[in-house]
Amino acid sequence: MTNTPSKGRRVATQQAVRKGGVPPTLVVALVAILASAGALAIQQPTEDPEQRAVVAPATRPLTSLSILCPAAVQGSPDLVIGQGVEGGTADDGTLVSRAAEGDKSEDLDLAPGGAGPVDASRDAVVVTGTGTRAPGLFGARFGGPGRPAAGQCAEPSGERWFVGVGAAGGLHESKLLLANPDTGPAVADLSLWSTTGELIDVASRGLTVPGHGSTVIDLAELAPNRDELAVQVTVSRGRVAASVSDDYTPLEGDPVSEWLPPTAAPATTQLVPGLPRTMDEPKLVLANPGADAGRVTLQVVGERSTFTPSGLKEISVGSGEVVVADLPPKLVKQLAEENASLRITSTVPVSGSLRAVVSGDLVHLPAVEELTGDSATALPGGAGSVLTLTPTDKAGQARVEFPGQDRDPETVRLTPGTTTTVPIPAEARAVVVRGTTAYVGSVRTITPKGASVLPLQALDVEQLIPDVRPEWP
């Protein structure tokens, strides 16, 4: 008896597979799978993102640098420009000045690596160095023989803080200058705080500064009847350099003008270097932009040690407020005994500045940014200037140089908790400090007709080249 398959359809299918090969639908499926695998292999990163080493940005010498120098005041001498990097020749780059409002430029006559007065417009100007004339560029304006005022040239920055500006009309009035060194438009936002809190209703957002242009903001018009302000300048597009001029009337005296330097960003510890030995009407202005109230204590960093004067009370700073406090007479008396810096310690981040009157002249002393490496400032020339240096943490050394002067550099030791001073030669027009540890510093000038203080500025000598890679999911 012959056995007939009971499931002929299944047998016929198996025979077809053996005779005809792979069915078309299966071929299509296999091709799709292989194509997908190949695409994934191509897109697969060559290294595990979690294991990939972080590569630091590369650096190369700076090839272009612009600084905004404020307008001259009545009786002011020429602008003083310096370069804290030696090497190169005048043929390796250019050094030009351009009015902050306009495109007309003029060549400046300054030897590479030197320092001295240059013939520039008395209006606010943007000084630009290219090639080997760019690294380490700095400068400042100064008052005349009867006005020891000083205002530094400022680099473009994404953020600037100014504490102690005024908007009270004739008694205390400040003007903010914003300048754009580039050809395209830039946009900046202003945030303001007063003794009553943040000024959220002030129209200070989205301020457009045209290319190669500038904008002057009278704070008495922007926020009228506000005697003490803190201003944060934040750049959201392009590049902007900021500078502030300040008019102030002392309690007993004639109105005086001074440039108000920027202060360090809010922090829990700050240093105010270069305190005058004698001063009148010393007022400490503190800004707390945060949401929490805090307490501030003061210490004196003197020539031999850091100490807290007895009986000195804490200063309360409300959230989002500016606080103005008179320095106690006991503290002022102790400051007169030695060269010192003022240490501000707070339970919340604050920014601060000291305003005082010396021989009828206004002087601003900001809390300054910590420096590492090389720094510099221009000098007014003449007698009465001294460099003050205060390390912020560790011991180290500082090499002090005077560009353009035929004299050997001086090396001084920096000891934590103390302030070191270096006399400035009368003929020097700039000082360069090369430190081996973190420090703050300034140049204080005292004359029979007043005082000025110029903080040291970090020398900008290199530009960063970021390590750019795809970010894998």
Secondary structure, DSSP 8 states (H G I E B T S, - for coil): -----S-HHHHHHHHHHHHH-S-HHHHHHHHHHHHHHHHHHHHS-SS-TTT------EEEE--EEEEEE----TT---EEEEES-----GGG--EEEEESSSS-EEE----TT-EEEE---SS-EEEEEEGGGSTTEEEEEE--TT---EEE-B---SEEEEEEEEESTTSEEEEEEEE--SSS-EEEEEEEEETTEE-TTS--SSEEE-TT-EEEEEHHHHSTTEEEEEEEEEEEES--EEEEEEEE--SSS--EEEEE--B---EEEEEE----SS-EEEEEEEEE-SSS-EEEEEEEE-SS-EE--TT---EEE-TTEEEEEE--HHHHHHHTTS--EEEEEEEEEEEEEEEEEETTEEEEEE----B-SEEEEE---SS-EEEEEEESSS-EEEEEE-TT-SS--EEEEE-TT--EEEE--TT--EEEEEESS-EEEEEEEEETTEEEEEE-EE---EEEE--------
